[in-house]
């Protein structure tokens, strides 16, 4: 996808010390000041950009009450993300979630 290509390119520019492994570094480590909270702490601490881009967070589709466009800030989206229910166990499959794909794009835009 176009988003995935841009995310990978910009992550490599922002964090050259990680090389190609940057997609596997947890979002919480790359952006420690960002309040990245999901349904459970382990998932929030382990979720990488690869997980976001490949829908392996296994969070249910579009279940934060409103579309991403209606949310006023990325901080509000991060807060609401804790309420997205699990679609399957973490990294056990995929559960398409366009909102988390948008989150990846918004994070690298900062």
PyMOL commands that set and color helices and strands:
alter all, ss='L'
color gray80, all
select helices_A, chain A and resi 2-14+16-24+27-30+41-46+49-54+68-70+74-81+98-109
alter helices_A, ss='H'
color red, helices_A
deselect
rebuild
show_as cartoon
